[in-house]
């Protein structure tokens, strides 16, 4: 029994040593030709930096300028809206009169029915 326990403990120790001191992919050292070498007694010359080229470009900002509504939805008024009221759990308990609603947050998500669309509007 002691031999088995000693063998198990040695196996654990070897595994731990491999994990701590073993070779890991993060510890790999790659030779870089751009890196200076230390040649004690000789002067090292820094490699010349590569030539650079300046490139400029123009890009359109993506905005909501073509939105149909002021909330950024690109659908007309004929798309039905289903309003889903989500109340805070604090407002439906014994101490509900101690709370005051100071604001409401509205989130809109686009839901698709087969061959139709519906806007889900959550009021919190």
N, C-alpha and C positions, 0 to 999 in steps of 0.2 A: 504494500500500500504506500509506503514512504517512497519507494522507487518510482511508482506511477506519479505521485504528487511532485517529486523532484523533476521528473521528465517534463511534466506539464508546465512547471514554473520555468524551466530552462527554455522551453518552446516560447512561452510568453515573453521572456527576457530577450530572446533572439528577435522576435517579431517587433518588440518595442525599440530595440537598437536599430533595426532596419528602418523603422518609421522615423526615428529621430536623426540618425546619422547616415542613412542610406541615400542613394542618388535619387533625386526627384527631378521631374521635368522642369520645375521652376529654377533649379540650381544649375542647369546646363550653361556652360560658358561657350559663347560663340566668338570666333575670331572675326574682328571687324577690320577691314582694310583701312577705314578712316581713323582708327584709333592709333595714337602714337605709342611707340614701343620705348621701353626704358633700356637704353644701351649705355650702361655706366661708362663714362669716359668719352663717349662720342656725342656730338651734337645732333639732335634730331631736327629735321626740317619739317615744318607743318605742311601737309599737302595743300595745294591751292584749292580754294573753294570752287565748286562748279559754277559755270555761268548761269545766271538766272534771267528769266524772261518775264516781263510784266504783261499780264493779260487782263483786259477789262471786259466786262459784259454788262448788259442791261437785262433786267428781269422784271416782269410784271408782278405786282403784289396781288395776291389772291384776296379779294375782299368780298363783301356781301353787297356790292353795289347793284347786282341784278336780282336781289331778293324781292319777293313779292310782298312779304310781310315785314313789319319792323322788328320781328324776332329772328329773322334770318331764314325762315322757312321759304322754300321756293315752290309753294303750292297756292293755288287760288282759294277763294273763300268757299267754293263748292265742295271742297274735301271735308268730310264730316270730322268733328272733334269730339272725342269721348273724354269727359272730365272725370277724373278719379280723385276723390277726396281722401287724403291720408292724414289723419289727425294724430297728434302726439299722444302717447299713452298717458301722460300726466294730466291731460285735459278730460279724461274719462274715469277718474277715480273719486274717492271720497274728498280729497283735497283739491278738486278741480277749480273751486272758486278762489283759491289762493294764487292762481296763475293768470297772467294777462298775455294775450296774443299781441305781439309787437310787430309782426310782419308775416309775410307769406312768400314762399319760394315756389316758382312755377318752372317745371322742367317739361319739355316737349320731346317726345320720341316718335319716330315714324314707325307705324305698325302696318303690316301688309296682310290683307285678306286675299283669298284667291281672286284674282282679277280686279282688286280694288285696294285702295289705301285708306288709312285712318290715322289721324294724329291723336296720340295719347297725351293728355295734359294732366299733370300731377300737381295738385295744390297741397302744399304742406304749410 
